[in-house]
Amino acid sequence: MTVPQHNTPTPPGWYPDPSGSGQLRWWDGNAWTENAWNPPGQAGAGQGGPGWPGTAWPAAARPGQYVGPGQYGAPGQYAGPVQPAPRPEISRQTPVYNPFIWLVTLLPVITLIILLLWNPVFHVRYAGARRVPALDPSSFSVPYFLLVATGWLIYGVSVLLSYLDWQKLQRDGVVRPFHWAWAFLGAGVYVVGRSVIVHKVAPQRGLAPVWALIGLFAVSFILVAVKVSMIVSTIAKALPA
């Protein structure tokens, strides 16, 4: 398919298929995609049959939203705001998982492992003339700072992997996938949002990362609670009665 040339860029949307199939085809703003949609009740709608816009078509394909030279074989010029068109379902052969999303989901395991391997030894020092007992800052050894640094590193890597996963979903035909920038609020936010969108375009698929995230959260909660209780007990023993 050829890319239509216009002075004003045509925004993404559903438009009549330029091949004359009578379906709507998704224009991603730069080129035609493989996503086609046959609106229900399309036959007989409009003045030209199944190849012409009708009331069953999404807002982005109705007359008056986009104007052009008059032919329906290519997108016209943007004429006003439109409502988002429905996302088409992807084929069952299209994969919905890739290494990027699994790494985003499971990278926090690294932080959890470091936490479990960290066995701090606390020392007490006395400050001031009244010799007030306090924890010696040297008690926070290299593993502690490694834990903090690893957390920030995983955060940055998760954002990058979310971007790569977002690009992969677009290449696989997912229309408007959950945006990768949500990963700045946390990897879990992106995993949940991404899974919801993918589940919509691939029914009965796409939710495995959410279940993995829930399981990881449950295990982490238990292990962290045990570790915190051990640390509190160690500190209580280090302080004088």
Secondary structure, DSSP 8 states (H G I E B T S, - for coil): ------SS---SEEEE-TTS-SSEEEE-SSSEEEEEE--TT-TT-SSSGGGS--TTS-GGGSBTTEE-SS-SSS--EE-S-----------TTS----HHHHHHHHTHHHHHHHHHH------EEEETTTTEEEE-GGGS-HHHHHHHHHHHHHHHHHHHHHHHHHHHHHHTT-SS---GGGGGG-HHHHHHHHHHHHHHHSTT-S-HHHHHHHHHHHHHHHHHHHHHHHHHHHHHHHS--
